[in-house]
Amino acid sequence: MIRLSLVGIGSGNPEHLTLEAIRVLEAADVILLPRKGDDKTELADLRRMIARDVLKTTPKIVEFDYPVRDAGTPKYLDGVNTWHDALGAIWGRLIREEAPENGHVALMVWGDPSLYDSTLRIAERVKAQGIAVDVRVVPGITSLQMLTAAHAIPLNTLGAPVQITTGRRLREHGWPEGVDTVAVMLDGECSFQSLPGEGYDIWWGAYVGMPDQILMAGPLEDMGDRIVETRAEARERHGWIMDIYLIRKR
């Protein structure tokens, strides 16, 4: 049986790797390292740097090209599932070709594998191919933790719940009932623009934990347009962007 370790590596700062993450990566026979295109070379470079400079012993590194999700698929979930199927097929092929019998394969996962990430779902597709894998998760520091730490704010108000959601759901369903704090991930559309301007505060961050970190915060009616402009400029400058924000009702 193959041991498949999904190792959270945090949100861009190598110093945020846990001791467990380092130990598991060093113990792997093979590390699969994704390349996500020319506009996201920094993400692959960070993983290469971890393998080269942080690990005391460097396992075999096998790089592979990430398939591109077809954003034109009429139904969003159909497109995502097709994309995950393609990734599962790539993982399965590489495990068969590169891992020794009963070997240990690891992947470095941005943030944490269990919070708004698809690696666990892709691992299930590997199992569906008939490959015997024992999936282990090593938790990592998430962008949500980095956001609240960078702004020096608590995640929730006293005794109150928080909802973690996506930009798509915020746009399509509005503010969730029963909460005064919403954390929004995976939002390429600045979906906070769908909310009434007054009555909310926002804490936004891009590239949190990385050298190019950008932080902005304040009343939504004052910050919304500025965040949209800053985000567009940063994406143009880097060719990609990873951002997250917290919104709270006053």
N, C-alpha and C positions, 0 to 999 in steps of 0.2 A: 504494500500500500504506500502511496506517495503522501508525504506530509506536505500540505500546502499552507504556508504561513502568509497571512495578509497583515502586513506590518504598518501601522499608522506612523507617519513620520512628521506629523505636525503641519503647520501652515507656511513653511518656508524658511524657518530658522533652524539650522542643524543642531544648535544647542538645545533645542526642545525635544530631541530624541530621548526616549527613556532608556534606562540601562537595559531593560528587557528587550526593547527594540534592537539595540545594538547587539546584544547577545544572540538573539534569534537570527538576525541577518548574518552574523559571523559564522553561525552553525550551519547555514544553508549550503547545499551542494550547487545550486543554481539560483541566481536572481534574475527574474524576467524584468526587463526595463523598457517601458513604452516610450516611443517617440511620437509626439502629437503634431508633427508638421513644423515647417520652418518658422511659423509665427509663435510657437511655444517652445523654442529650444531651451529657454531658461529652466523649464520644468524638468526636462531630461538632464540638463547640465547639473541641476541640484542633486538629482539622484546619482549621477556619475560621481560628483564630488563626495557625497556621503560614502559611496563604495570605496573611493580612492583614498580619502583623507580621514574619515571618521572610523571606519572599521579597521581593526588591527590585522585581521586576515580577510582577504578579499576572495569571495567565492567566484565561480565562473559567472560572467555577466552575458546574458543573451538579450540583445535589443530587438524590438519588433515595432513595426509601424502600426499605429492606431487606425482602425477603419473610421471613416467619416460618417456620422449620422446624417441620414437624408432628412433635412429639415422640411422638405416639401411633401412628406407623407401626410395625407389628409388627416388621419387620426394620430395625435401625438404619441399615445402609448404604443400603437402599432409600429411607428418608426423607432421608438426606443427599444422595443422587444426585438426587432430585426437587427438593430445595432448590437444588442447584447448577444444575440445568437452568433453574429460574426466574431465578436470578441471571444466567446466561449470556444468557437472552433479554432481560433488562433492559439489560445491557451492550451487546449487539448493537444494540438499538433506539436507545440513546443515541449510540452511535458513528455510526450511519447518520444520525441527525438533527442531531447537534451538531458533529461533526468535519469540518473542511474536507477536500477531496480530498488524499490523501497527507499528511494532518495527523498531529499528535502528540497522543495522549491519555495522561494519567497518572492513576494512582490511588495514594493514600497508604495504605500497608498497615501495620497495627500490627505492630511487631516486624520480622520478616524474612519476605519472601514465600516463602522456600523451607523454613522450619522450622515444621511443624505449622500450616500455613495453606493455604487452598483457592483462593487467587486464581489460581495457575497452572493448576489444574484447570478453573476457570471460564473462563480465557482459551482453553483448548482447545475449550470449547463454543462460544465466539465463532467460532473458526476453522471449526467444523463447520457453522456457518450460511452458510458461503461468503464470509465477510468476510476479506479478505486483511489479516492483521495480522502485524507483526514484533514479537514479544514480547521485551522486555528487562527484566532484573531488576537493581535497585539494592539491594544488601544493607543491612540495618539492624541496629542493636543489638537483641538478643533479650532476652526476659524471663529466660531462663536465665542469660545473661551478667550481667544486672542483679542477679539473685538471688545468684549467687556473689560478685559484687563487693560488694554491700550487706552480706553476711555476712562478707566478707573470708576466703573459703575457696577452696581449689582445687576444680575440678570432680571430679577423680579422685584416688585414692590412687596412690602411686608405682608406675608401670609397669602400672597396672590399668585395665581397660576400664570404660566407663559405658554404660548403656542408657537411652535416652529413650523413654518410653512414655506411655500414657494411663491415667487412673484406671479406665476400663472394663476394660482388659487386666489391670491389677494386681488388680482384684477377681475377675475371672473365671479368671485363669490363675496367680495367685500370684506369688511372687518369681521373676524370671527366673534361669535357670541361668547360671553362669559369670561373674557380676558381683557386686561388693560395693557398687556405687553405682547408684542408679536415680533419674533425674529424671522427675517426673510432671507432665504438662501436661493441660489440658482435663479437669479433675476437679471436677465439681460435687457429688460424693458423699462427699468426704473418705475416699477409698478406702484410706488408710493404716490405717484402722480394721480392715481385713480381715487385717492382719498380726499375728503374736504381739507382745504389748506389749514384751517384753524383747529386748535384743540389737540394737536399732537406734537411730540418732540421726537427727533430722529438722531440716532448715532450711527454714522456710516463709516465704513473702512474698506479700502482696497489694498491688495497685496499685504494683508495684515501679517506681521511677523517677518516680512522680507525687508531688505534695505530700502526699497522704494515705497514703503508703507505710506498711505495717505489717510488721514483722519479728518472728519468733519462732523459737527454736531450743533444742534440748536433747534429752535421751533421750525416745524416743517414748512410753514408758510414763508419763512425767511431762507431756509436752506435748500428747498427742493430744486429750484432752478440752478442754483450754484452747484449742487451735487451732479445734476444732469450734465452740466457743462464740464465740470472737472473730470467726470467719468469718461466723457467722450474724448477729451484731450489726452487722458492717460492711456486709453485704449489705442488711440492713433499713434502715440509715442512708442508704446511697447509692442503693439500688434496683437495684444491680448489683455484681458483683465479678469481678475477674480475678486469679487467684492461681496459684502454682506452688510446687513444693517438691522438695527433694532429700533422699533417704533413703540412709543408709549403714549397712551391717552393721558392728558392732564387731569 
